[in-house]
Amino acid sequence: QYGTIDAWLRHIRDTKRIHYKQLSTITDEKERLNRLIDLHALEQCHNIAVSTPVQEAWASGQELTVNVVVYDVGTGKLKDLGVSASKPADISGIYKLALGGHHH
């Protein structure tokens, strides 16, 4: 038990569980961790895109784009995964990408 961070860790554990089959095929530990990070970012983008505030913004015609980026603590740089959602129809593509495997 670590307090507030427990909820964040639970989301990462859920991502690992959901994508276990895909992650288990990656033998290199660093590559597997990087893929888990990417998958977690995709999962969180999906969660944000289906959230009530975002759905209401899109329904009202407001321009809003959710982009998927991850911070690389090793380089100090943001890595753009090249995935975004700017309308409800984009949401399914985010999840298909997560299920489909590697994205570079």
N, C-alpha and C positions, 0 to 999 in steps of 0.2 A: 504494500500500500504506500503510494507516494503522494496522495492528495489529488490536487487538480489534474496533474499530469496523467493519472490513471485513465481518465476518459480518452485522452489522446492516444495513449498506448493501446487501449482497447480497440480503437479504430484501426491501428496498424496491425494488431493481431487478427482482426476480422479480415483485413485485406489479405494477409498471409494465408489465412484459412480458405477464403473464397478462391484464391488463385494458386492454391497449393500445387495442383497438378502442373500448371505452367511453370511455377518456380522450381519444382523438383526436377525438371529437365535441365536446369542450368547447373553445371558442375562447378564452375568457378565461383567461389564464395563472394568475391567483390562484385562480379557481374550479377549474381543473384540478388545481392543487397541493392544494387543500383536499380534492378528491375522492380523490386519490391517498392522502392521509393517512387519510381515512375507510376506504378500501378496505384499506389496510395494517392498520388496527386490526381490521377484520373478518377479514382473513386470520389475524392473530395470535390472535384469539379462537377461530377455528376450530382452529388448531394446538394451543392450550391445551386446548380441549374434547375433542380426540381423543387427548390425551396419556395415557399409562398411569396416572399418579397420579389424574387426574380421572376416568378411566373406572373405575378401581378404587374410588374414593370413591362414585361413583354406584351401582356394582354392589353395594356393601356397604350401600346405603341411606342413606349420609351425605348431608345437605343441603349442596349446594355450587352456587353460581351464578357463572357467568363473565359479566361485564358488559362492554360495549364503550363505552369513553370515550376521548377524545383530549384532550390538553393543548394549548390555544391559546397559543403563546408571545406573541402580540400582546396578548391580553387578560389572560393569567395565569389563565384559567379552564378548568375541565374542561368538555368538551362531551359530554353523554351522547347516544350515537347511538340510544338506545331499543331496543337489541338485547341479549338475554341468552340464556344456555343454562343450564338447571338439570336437564336430563335428556338422555340420548342422542338422543332424537327431535328435540330442538331444533337439533342440529348442522346438518342439511340446510338449515334455514331461514336460517342465517347465510350459508351459501355462496350460496343462491339470492338473498338480498338483495344480496350483493356483485355477482353477475352481472346482477341485474335493473336496476341503474341507481341513480339518486340516491335518497337516503333523508334526509328532514328531519324 
